[in-house]
Amino acid sequence: MSVVKWSPLKELEDMRRDMDRLFEEFFTPAPRRRRWSGKQDGGGIVVPGIDMYDRKNEIVINAELPGVNKEDIDLSITKDTVTLKGEVKKEEEIKEEDYYASERNYGAFARTIALPVEVDSEKAKASFKNGILELVIPKREESKPKEIKIEVS
């Protein structure tokens, strides 16, 4: 066994590298960070990315769902949340040792989205085209902005 000289500068450099990695992971966009997996190798499903915006009297949500069939999507809407569930199914079974690369993810996913205002879930409409789910949900009457004219005398 050889004796290795201790270097406090090396310890500081290792600590700096660890802190850089921590901050890099922290500031990475959430959809790329949030993964679940039942496997030890870190595979899994990335939570679907969304765009949510206000269109005057309604809330619009667009969700990326590549590789998901329309029949495998389950939506539930309450007055203040939307829950999106689905599954990406693997079409054919290939033995692990036959792969050169395997970067796609398969399995079930779920995401609950908090809505900024109360909505009328009974009148919601959804469409699915080219892997993008568009959900249009009207706002409740009491959530809509009201204009009041003020007369100046």
C-alpha positions in Angstrom: 0.0 0.0 0.0 1.4 3.4 -1.0 1.0 6.6 1.0 -0.9 9.4 -0.7 -0.2 12.9 0.3 -3.3 14.8 1.4 -4.1 18.0 -0.5 -6.6 20.4 0.9 -6.8 22.1 -2.6 -8.0 18.8 -4.2 -10.7 18.5 -1.5 -11.9 22.0 -2.3 -11.8 21.3 -6.0 -14.0 18.2 -5.5 -16.4 20.1 -3.4 -16.6 22.9 -6.0 -17.3 20.3 -8.8 -20.1 18.7 -6.6 -21.7 22.1 -6.0 -21.6 22.9 -9.7 -23.3 19.6 -10.5 -26.0 20.3 -7.8 -26.8 23.8 -9.2 -26.8 22.5 -12.8 -29.3 19.8 -11.9 -31.4 22.4 -9.9 -31.7 24.8 -12.8 -32.4 22.2 -15.5 -36.0 22.5 -16.8 -38.4 20.4 -14.7 -39.8 18.1 -17.4 -36.3 16.8 -18.1 -35.5 16.3 -14.4 -38.6 14.7 -13.2 -38.3 11.0 -13.9 -39.7 7.9 -12.2 -38.3 4.5 -12.7 -38.8 1.0 -11.4 -35.4 0.0 -12.8 -32.0 0.6 -11.2 -30.4 1.9 -14.4 -32.3 5.3 -14.3 -34.6 4.6 -17.2 -38.2 5.7 -16.9 -40.8 8.1 -18.3 -40.3 11.8 -18.5 -43.4 13.7 -17.2 -45.2 15.2 -20.2 -44.3 18.8 -20.9 -47.1 21.3 -21.1 -48.0 24.8 -22.2 -50.8 26.5 -20.3 -52.2 29.9 -21.2 -55.3 32.1 -20.7 -57.5 32.8 -23.7 -59.9 35.4 -22.4 -62.7 33.2 -21.1 -60.9 29.8 -21.1 -57.8 28.1 -20.1 -55.9 26.1 -22.8 -53.4 23.3 -22.0 -51.2 21.7 -24.7 -49.4 18.5 -23.5 -46.7 16.7 -25.4 -47.5 13.0 -25.6 -45.4 11.4 -28.3 -45.9 7.7 -28.9 -49.2 7.7 -26.9 -52.3 6.4 -28.5 -55.5 8.4 -28.1 -57.2 5.4 -26.4 -54.4 5.3 -23.8 -55.1 8.8 -22.5 -57.2 9.4 -19.4 -58.2 12.9 -18.4 -60.0 14.1 -15.3 -60.9 17.7 -14.5 -62.1 19.3 -11.3 -62.8 22.9 -10.7 -59.1 23.6 -10.0 -57.0 20.7 -11.3 -56.4 18.6 -14.4 -55.0 15.1 -14.1 -53.5 13.5 -17.2 -52.7 9.8 -17.2 -51.5 7.6 -20.0 -49.2 4.9 -21.1 -46.5 4.6 -23.8 -46.6 1.0 -25.0 -43.7 -0.8 -26.5 -44.8 -2.4 -29.8 -42.4 -5.4 -30.0 -40.3 -7.2 -27.5 -36.6 -7.1 -28.2 -34.0 -8.8 -26.1 -31.8 -6.4 -24.1 -28.6 -7.9 -25.5 -29.7 -7.1 -29.1 -29.8 -3.3 -28.5 -27.1 -0.9 -29.6 -28.9 2.0 -28.1 -32.1 2.3 -26.1 -33.0 5.9 -25.2 -36.8 5.9 -25.5 -39.0 5.4 -22.4 -42.0 3.2 -22.0 -44.6 2.8 -19.3 -47.4 4.6 -17.5 -47.3 8.2 -16.5 -49.5 10.7 -14.6 -49.4 14.4 -14.1 -51.7 16.7 -12.1 -51.8 20.3 -13.1 -53.1 23.0 -10.8 -55.3 25.5 -12.6 -54.9 29.3 -11.9 -58.7 29.8 -11.8 -61.8 27.8 -11.2 -63.1 26.2 -14.4 -66.3 24.6 -15.7 -65.2 21.0 -16.2 -68.5 20.0 -17.8 -67.8 22.1 -20.9 -64.2 21.1 -21.4 -63.1 20.0 -24.9 -60.1 17.9 -25.9 -58.4 17.1 -29.2 -55.4 15.0 -30.0 -53.2 15.5 -33.1 -49.6 14.6 -34.0 -48.8 13.7 -30.4 -50.1 17.0 -28.9 -53.2 16.9 -26.6 -55.1 20.3 -26.6 -57.5 20.8 -23.7 -59.7 23.8 -23.7 -61.6 24.5 -20.5 -64.0 27.4 -20.0 -63.6 29.5 -16.9 -66.4 29.6 -14.4 -68.5 32.8 -14.6 -67.2 34.0 -11.2 -63.6 33.6 -12.3 -64.0 35.7 -15.4 -62.7 39.3 -15.1 -65.4 41.9 -14.9 -65.2 45.4 -16.4 -66.9 48.2 -14.5 -67.2 51.6 -16.2 -66.5 54.5 -13.9 -67.9 57.9 -14.8 -65.8 60.9 -13.9 -67.8 64.0 -12.9 
